[in-house]
Amino acid sequence: MPRFRSTRFLEMPRGEGFVDYATFERGYQSLKKATDAFAKVTVATVEAAVAETPIAFVVFRAILGFTPPEWAYVTTEMTGVEVDQGAARSIDRNVRVNALTARAFGVTLTDQRMRAMIGAGVSTLEKGVSTAVPTILHRLDKVDTKEGIKSIEPVADLGAPYPVLLYERFLGRPFASHRDSVSGLVGEVVEGAIKDVLTAAKVSFRETKRAERIEGFDQAPDFIIPDEFHPVALIEAKLSEDDGTARDKVARVQRLRTLRDQAGNDYDVIACIAGRGFRVRREDMRRLLQATDGKVFTLETMHLLIDQTRIREYRSR
Protein backbone atom coordinates (compact mmCIF):
# COMPACT_ATOMS: atom_id res chain seq x y z
CA MET A 1 0.00 0.00 0.00
CA PRO A 2 1.58 3.33 -1.00
CA ARG A 3 2.39 5.73 1.80
CA PHE A 4 0.43 8.97 1.95
CA ARG A 5 2.53 11.95 1.07
CA SER A 6 1.20 15.36 1.97
CA THR A 7 1.57 18.10 -0.63
CA ARG A 8 0.16 20.81 1.60
CA PHE A 9 3.50 22.67 1.45
CA LEU A 10 2.76 23.29 -2.23
CA GLU A 11 -0.27 25.36 -1.33
CA MET A 12 -0.23 28.79 0.28
CA PRO A 13 -3.02 31.20 1.25
CA ARG A 14 -3.25 34.19 -1.04
CA GLY A 15 -4.23 36.59 1.73
CA GLU A 16 -5.43 40.15 1.34
CA GLY A 17 -3.06 42.15 -0.78
CA PHE A 18 -1.99 39.29 -3.03
CA VAL A 19 -1.13 40.62 -6.50
CA ASP A 20 -1.85 38.40 -9.47
CA TYR A 21 0.28 38.56 -12.59
CA ALA A 22 -2.30 40.40 -14.69
CA THR A 23 -2.37 43.26 -12.17
CA PHE A 24 1.41 43.31 -11.81
CA GLU A 25 1.84 43.36 -15.58
CA ARG A 26 -0.40 46.42 -15.87
CA GLY A 27 1.85 48.23 -13.44
CA TYR A 28 4.86 47.15 -15.47
CA GLN A 29 3.36 48.48 -18.71
CA SER A 30 2.52 51.77 -17.01
CA LEU A 31 6.09 52.12 -15.76
CA LYS A 32 7.50 51.16 -19.14
CA LYS A 33 5.32 53.71 -20.92
CA ALA A 34 6.06 56.56 -18.48
CA THR A 35 9.81 55.98 -18.73
CA ASP A 36 9.87 55.70 -22.53
CA ALA A 37 10.65 51.97 -22.34
CA PHE A 38 13.08 52.60 -19.46
CA ALA A 39 15.17 55.05 -21.45
CA LYS A 40 14.18 57.88 -19.06
CA VAL A 41 14.04 56.51 -15.52
CA THR A 42 13.70 59.62 -13.36
CA VAL A 43 11.85 60.55 -10.21
CA ALA A 44 9.24 62.37 -12.31
CA THR A 45 8.62 59.50 -14.74
CA VAL A 46 8.41 56.84 -12.03
CA GLU A 47 6.11 59.06 -9.95
CA ALA A 48 3.85 59.56 -12.98
CA ALA A 49 3.56 55.81 -13.46
CA VAL A 50 2.74 55.23 -9.79
CA ALA A 51 0.11 57.99 -9.82
CA GLU A 52 -1.61 56.39 -12.82
CA THR A 53 -1.19 52.76 -11.72
CA PRO A 54 -0.08 52.45 -8.06
CA ILE A 55 1.12 48.87 -8.42
CA ALA A 56 3.95 50.31 -10.54
CA PHE A 57 5.50 51.23 -7.17
CA VAL A 58 5.85 47.52 -6.40
CA VAL A 59 7.14 46.83 -9.91
CA PHE A 60 9.83 49.46 -9.37
CA ARG A 61 10.72 47.78 -6.06
CA ALA A 62 11.05 44.48 -7.91
CA ILE A 63 13.51 46.08 -10.32
CA LEU A 64 15.55 47.27 -7.36
CA GLY A 65 15.30 43.85 -5.76
CA PHE A 66 14.52 45.28 -2.31
CA THR A 67 12.11 44.24 0.41
CA PRO A 68 10.01 47.13 1.82
CA PRO A 69 12.20 47.44 4.97
CA GLU A 70 15.37 47.46 2.86
CA TRP A 71 13.96 50.21 0.64
CA ALA A 72 12.99 52.17 3.75
CA TYR A 73 16.52 51.91 5.14
CA VAL A 74 18.16 52.99 1.89
CA THR A 75 15.73 55.91 1.64
CA THR A 76 16.42 57.17 5.14
CA GLU A 77 20.17 56.90 4.63
CA MET A 78 20.21 58.57 1.20
CA THR A 79 17.56 61.27 1.54
CA GLY A 80 17.27 62.07 5.23
CA VAL A 81 13.51 61.49 5.04
CA GLU A 82 12.62 59.17 7.91
CA VAL A 83 10.90 56.05 6.60
CA ASP A 84 10.68 53.29 9.19
CA GLN A 85 9.98 49.63 8.45
CA GLY A 86 6.37 49.84 9.57
CA ALA A 87 5.67 52.77 7.27
CA ALA A 88 7.33 51.01 4.33
CA ARG A 89 5.29 47.84 4.87
CA SER A 90 2.10 49.89 5.19
CA ILE A 91 2.79 51.79 1.96
CA ASP A 92 3.57 48.57 0.13
CA ARG A 93 0.41 46.88 1.38
CA ASN A 94 -1.82 49.86 0.53
CA VAL A 95 -0.40 49.95 -2.97
CA ARG A 96 -1.11 46.24 -3.42
CA VAL A 97 -4.66 46.54 -2.07
CA ASN A 98 -5.40 49.56 -4.29
CA ALA A 99 -3.22 48.38 -7.14
CA LEU A 100 -5.13 49.89 -10.06
CA THR A 101 -6.83 52.89 -8.45
CA ALA A 102 -5.20 56.07 -9.73
CA ARG A 103 -3.91 58.39 -7.01
CA ALA A 104 -2.55 61.92 -7.21
CA PHE A 105 0.56 62.72 -5.21
CA GLY A 106 -0.14 65.38 -2.60
CA VAL A 107 1.59 66.71 0.50
CA THR A 108 0.69 64.02 3.03
CA LEU A 109 3.42 62.27 5.01
CA THR A 110 2.82 59.11 2.99
CA ASP A 111 3.25 61.01 -0.28
CA GLN A 112 6.47 62.57 0.98
CA ARG A 113 7.80 59.17 1.96
CA MET A 114 6.85 57.61 -1.37
CA ARG A 115 8.56 60.43 -3.26
CA ALA A 116 11.67 59.96 -1.14
CA MET A 117 11.62 56.19 -1.74
CA ILE A 118 11.31 56.72 -5.49
CA GLY A 119 14.15 59.24 -5.38
CA ALA A 120 16.39 56.87 -3.43
CA GLY A 121 15.51 54.06 -5.84
CA VAL A 122 16.39 56.11 -8.90
CA SER A 123 19.67 57.24 -7.32
CA THR A 124 20.51 53.64 -6.44
CA LEU A 125 19.92 52.51 -10.01
CA GLU A 126 21.98 55.39 -11.37
CA LYS A 127 24.97 54.18 -9.34
CA GLY A 128 24.61 50.53 -10.32
CA VAL A 129 27.06 48.03 -8.84
CA SER A 130 29.43 50.00 -6.65
CA THR A 131 31.90 47.37 -5.51
CA ALA A 132 34.57 45.32 -7.21
CA VAL A 133 35.58 43.23 -4.18
CA PRO A 134 35.88 39.60 -5.38
CA THR A 135 34.44 38.15 -2.15
CA ILE A 136 31.40 40.45 -2.08
CA LEU A 137 28.24 39.98 -4.15
CA HIS A 138 26.45 43.28 -4.73
CA ARG A 139 22.66 43.25 -4.53
CA LEU A 140 22.40 45.10 -7.85
CA ASP A 141 24.57 42.55 -9.64
CA LYS A 142 21.55 41.36 -11.60
CA VAL A 143 21.05 41.20 -15.36
CA ASP A 144 18.76 44.24 -15.34
CA THR A 145 20.67 46.48 -12.89
CA LYS A 146 24.36 45.53 -13.07
CA GLU A 147 25.25 48.69 -15.00
CA GLY A 148 22.54 50.83 -13.44
CA ILE A 149 19.61 52.25 -15.36
CA LYS A 150 21.18 51.53 -18.74
CA SER A 151 20.93 47.79 -18.02
CA ILE A 152 17.12 47.84 -17.88
CA GLU A 153 16.35 48.95 -21.43
CA PRO A 154 18.08 46.12 -23.32
CA VAL A 155 16.58 43.48 -21.03
CA ALA A 156 13.10 44.94 -21.54
CA ASP A 157 13.69 44.86 -25.30
CA LEU A 158 14.72 41.20 -25.39
CA GLY A 159 12.36 38.43 -26.39
CA ALA A 160 12.41 37.21 -22.77
CA PRO A 161 9.30 38.37 -20.85
CA TYR A 162 10.78 40.92 -18.47
CA PRO A 163 7.54 41.49 -16.52
CA VAL A 164 7.37 37.73 -15.84
CA LEU A 165 10.91 37.83 -14.44
CA LEU A 166 10.00 40.78 -12.23
CA TYR A 167 6.82 39.11 -11.01
CA GLU A 168 8.71 35.98 -10.00
CA ARG A 169 11.25 38.20 -8.25
CA PHE A 170 8.47 40.05 -6.46
CA LEU A 171 7.06 36.76 -5.16
CA GLY A 172 10.35 35.13 -4.26
CA ARG A 173 12.99 37.79 -3.43
CA PRO A 174 16.16 38.09 -5.53
CA PHE A 175 19.17 36.10 -4.29
CA ALA A 176 16.86 34.40 -1.75
CA SER A 177 18.62 31.03 -1.79
CA HIS A 178 22.07 32.60 -1.74
CA ARG A 179 21.14 35.02 1.05
CA ASP A 180 19.85 32.13 3.13
CA SER A 181 22.95 30.02 2.48
CA VAL A 182 25.37 32.76 3.58
CA SER A 183 23.34 34.11 6.49
CA GLY A 184 25.85 32.62 8.90
CA LEU A 185 28.74 34.34 7.14
CA VAL A 186 26.93 37.68 7.33
CA GLY A 187 26.47 37.18 11.06
CA GLU A 188 30.19 36.55 11.48
CA VAL A 189 31.12 40.01 10.22
CA VAL A 190 30.90 41.62 13.66
CA GLU A 191 32.71 38.76 15.41
CA GLY A 192 35.50 38.93 12.86
CA ALA A 193 35.95 42.66 13.35
CA ILE A 194 36.17 42.22 17.13
CA LYS A 195 38.77 39.47 16.83
CA ASP A 196 40.84 41.58 14.45
CA VAL A 197 40.98 44.45 16.95
CA LEU A 198 41.76 42.24 19.95
CA THR A 199 44.37 40.21 18.09
CA ALA A 200 46.14 43.31 16.75
CA ALA A 201 46.54 44.60 20.32
CA LYS A 202 47.62 41.17 21.61
CA VAL A 203 44.72 41.08 24.05
CA SER A 204 43.93 37.70 25.62
CA PHE A 205 40.31 36.74 25.11
CA ARG A 206 37.94 33.83 25.32
CA GLU A 207 35.50 33.36 22.43
CA THR A 208 32.57 31.18 23.40
CA LYS A 209 30.90 28.62 21.17
CA ARG A 210 27.26 28.59 20.18
CA ALA A 211 25.07 27.42 23.09
CA GLU A 212 28.15 26.87 25.28
CA ARG A 213 27.50 26.80 29.02
CA ILE A 214 29.68 29.10 31.12
CA GLU A 215 29.46 28.91 34.90
CA GLY A 216 27.83 32.01 36.35
CA PHE A 217 25.96 32.87 33.16
CA ASP A 218 22.58 31.59 32.02
CA GLN A 219 23.63 32.84 28.58
CA ALA A 220 27.25 32.97 27.54
CA PRO A 221 28.52 36.26 26.09
CA ASP A 222 30.27 36.07 22.74
CA PHE A 223 33.64 37.20 24.12
CA ILE A 224 35.14 37.35 27.62
CA ILE A 225 38.30 39.33 28.33
CA PRO A 226 40.58 37.77 29.41
CA ASP A 227 38.53 34.70 30.50
CA GLU A 228 35.53 33.64 32.59
CA PHE A 229 37.61 33.20 35.75
CA HIS A 230 38.59 36.87 36.07
CA PRO A 231 36.61 38.89 33.53
CA VAL A 232 37.12 42.62 33.04
CA ALA A 233 34.88 42.83 29.98
CA LEU A 234 32.10 40.90 28.29
CA ILE A 235 31.27 41.54 24.64
CA GLU A 236 28.03 40.74 22.85
CA ALA A 237 28.39 40.84 19.04
CA LYS A 238 25.04 41.47 17.41
CA LEU A 239 23.93 41.95 13.80
CA SER A 240 20.27 42.70 13.10
CA GLU A 241 18.46 43.64 9.91
CA ASP A 242 15.01 44.17 11.44
CA ASP A 243 13.61 45.87 14.53
CA GLY A 244 12.08 42.73 16.03
CA THR A 245 15.39 40.87 16.05
CA ALA A 246 17.18 43.96 17.35
CA ARG A 247 14.78 44.17 20.29
CA ASP A 248 15.53 40.54 21.24
CA LYS A 249 19.27 41.11 21.02
CA VAL A 250 19.11 44.22 23.20
CA ALA A 251 17.34 42.08 25.80
CA ARG A 252 20.31 39.69 25.82
CA VAL A 253 22.69 42.54 26.58
CA GLN A 254 20.38 43.78 29.33
CA ARG A 255 20.41 40.30 30.85
CA LEU A 256 24.21 40.32 31.02
CA ARG A 257 24.05 43.67 32.82
CA THR A 258 21.54 42.28 35.30
CA LEU A 259 23.73 39.25 36.02
CA ARG A 260 26.72 41.51 36.62
CA ASP A 261 24.89 43.78 39.02
CA GLN A 262 23.32 40.89 40.94
CA ALA A 263 26.74 39.31 41.45
CA GLY A 264 28.32 42.63 42.50
CA ASN A 265 30.94 42.53 39.75
CA ASP A 266 32.48 45.51 37.99
CA TYR A 267 33.41 44.20 34.55
CA ASP A 268 32.36 46.14 31.46
CA VAL A 269 29.35 44.96 29.49
CA ILE A 270 30.01 45.90 25.86
CA ALA A 271 27.85 45.68 22.75
CA CYS A 272 29.31 45.59 19.23
CA ILE A 273 26.51 45.98 16.70
CA ALA A 274 25.81 46.21 12.99
CA GLY A 275 22.77 46.17 10.72
CA ARG A 276 19.86 48.47 10.05
CA GLY A 277 17.70 46.84 12.73
CA PHE A 278 19.39 48.85 15.47
CA ARG A 279 18.57 52.12 13.71
CA VAL A 280 14.84 51.60 13.56
CA ARG A 281 13.69 52.10 17.17
CA ARG A 282 15.35 54.78 19.29
CA GLU A 283 13.99 53.12 22.42
CA ASP A 284 16.05 50.00 21.67
CA MET A 285 19.22 52.06 21.34
CA ARG A 286 18.44 53.91 24.56
CA ARG A 287 18.11 50.60 26.41
CA LEU A 288 21.31 49.32 24.85
CA LEU A 289 23.27 52.43 25.85
CA GLN A 290 21.94 52.23 29.40
CA ALA A 291 22.78 48.53 29.74
CA THR A 292 26.38 49.13 28.61
CA ASP A 293 26.97 52.56 30.17
CA GLY A 294 27.44 53.88 26.65
CA LYS A 295 29.91 51.19 25.57
CA VAL A 296 28.31 50.45 22.20
CA PHE A 297 30.53 50.10 19.14
CA THR A 298 29.77 49.72 15.45
CA LEU A 299 31.98 48.50 12.62
CA GLU A 300 32.91 52.13 11.99
CA THR A 301 33.97 52.77 15.63
CA MET A 302 35.44 49.33 16.39
CA HIS A 303 38.93 50.83 16.47
CA LEU A 304 37.94 52.57 19.73
CA LEU A 305 36.91 49.34 21.44
CA ILE A 306 40.09 48.85 23.46
CA ASP A 307 40.93 52.40 24.52
CA GLN A 308 37.37 53.23 25.61
CA THR A 309 36.83 50.16 27.80
CA ARG A 310 38.64 48.18 30.49
CA ILE A 311 40.05 45.99 27.74
CA ARG A 312 42.90 48.51 27.61
CA GLU A 313 44.21 46.91 30.83
CA TYR A 314 45.15 43.85 28.75
CA ARG A 315 46.66 45.60 25.77
CA SER A 316 50.08 44.10 25.02
CA ARG A 317 50.85 46.05 21.88
Summary of the structure (lengths in Angstrom):
residues: 317
radius of gyration: 23.8
end to end distance: 72.0
largest distance: 72.0
contacts: 924
relative contact order: 0.09
helix: 53%
strand: 7%
